[in-house]
Amino acid sequence: MDLFIELLAAFLYDGCFELSDYRKISPWIRYPVLFLWSLLTLCVITILLVIGTMMVLDSEMMGLILIFAGAYCLLATIAKFYKNKRRTNAPKNSAL
């Protein structure tokens, strides 16, 4: 059951990211989906960073692992965003 829920969450998460870039869907749908996707991503990263900083006082190693995981998620999200924007803004090669 856990695997099913994780798979469903992964499909929804990636689907929202891909849907936000699909131009044939109305902006009235795309922009709220993009906002919810961004909010979810920022919440997960913030939770990792906050729990990591709170755990540094108790267990230094586990706290640092969570802080590094949050920083990695933040950098990976920014990289994925810029990679997707560069791909959509790239000039189209037309045949002559």
VENBEL-V641437 format. One record per residue. N is the residue number from 1. RES is the residue in one small letter. PHI is phi in degrees with one decimal (none if undefined). D_FIRST is the distance of its C-alpha to the first C-alpha in Angstrom with 1 decimal. Layout:
# VENBEL-V641437
N:RES:PHI:D_FIRST
N:RES:PHI:D_FIRST
This chain:
# VENBEL-V641437
1:m:none:0.0
2:d:-63.7:3.8
3:l:-64.1:5.4
4:f:-63.8:5.1
5:i:-66.3:6.3
6:e:-66.0:8.6
7:l:-64.1:9.9
8:l:-63.5:10.6
9:a:-64.9:12.3
10:a:-65.5:14.2
11:f:-64.5:15.4
12:l:-66.1:16.6
13:y:-64.1:18.3
14:d:-68.5:20.0
15:g:-63.8:20.8
16:c:-64.3:22.5
17:f:-67.0:24.5
18:e:-71.2:25.7
19:l:-66.5:26.4
20:s:-66.7:28.6
21:d:-101.6:30.9
22:y:-79.7:31.2
23:r:-73.8:34.7
24:k:-77.8:34.5
25:i:-92.6:32.3
26:s:-57.8:34.3
27:p:-61.9:34.7
28:w:-66.0:33.9
29:i:-99.7:30.3
30:r:-63.7:30.2
31:y:-67.8:31.6
32:p:-63.9:29.3
33:v:-65.6:26.2
34:l:-63.6:27.9
35:f:-63.4:28.6
36:l:-65.8:25.0
37:w:-63.5:23.8
38:s:-64.8:26.6
39:l:-63.5:25.9
40:l:-62.9:22.3
41:t:-63.2:23.4
42:l:-65.6:26.2
43:c:-65.0:24.2
44:v:-64.3:21.8
45:i:-65.0:24.9
46:t:-64.7:26.9
47:i:-62.6:24.3
48:l:-61.0:24.3
49:l:-68.2:28.1
50:v:-67.3:28.7
51:i:-64.2:26.5
52:g:-63.1:28.1
53:t:-70.0:31.6
54:m:-71.0:30.9
55:m:-80.3:29.7
56:v:-60.8:32.8
57:l:-68.3:34.9
58:d:-89.8:32.8
59:s:-132.9:31.5
60:e:-59.0:33.3
61:m:-66.2:31.3
62:m:-66.2:27.8
63:g:-62.8:29.3
64:l:-66.7:30.9
65:i:-62.2:27.7
66:l:-67.2:25.9
67:i:-65.1:29.1
68:f:-65.7:29.3
69:a:-65.4:25.6
70:g:-64.9:26.4
71:a:-66.1:29.7
72:y:-64.4:28.1
73:c:-62.7:25.5
74:l:-64.0:28.6
75:l:-67.1:30.7
76:a:-66.6:28.0
77:t:-66.5:27.5
78:i:-63.9:31.3
79:a:-64.3:31.7
80:k:-65.5:29.2
81:f:-62.8:30.9
82:y:-68.4:34.4
83:k:-64.1:33.4
84:n:-67.4:32.1
85:k:-67.6:35.3
86:r:-66.7:37.6
87:r:-68.6:36.1
88:t:-77.7:36.6
89:n:-92.7:40.0
90:a:-69.1:41.3
91:p:-67.9:44.3
92:k:-81.4:43.8
93:n:-81.2:45.9
94:s:-108.9:48.0
95:a:-78.0:49.9
96:l:-88.8:53.7
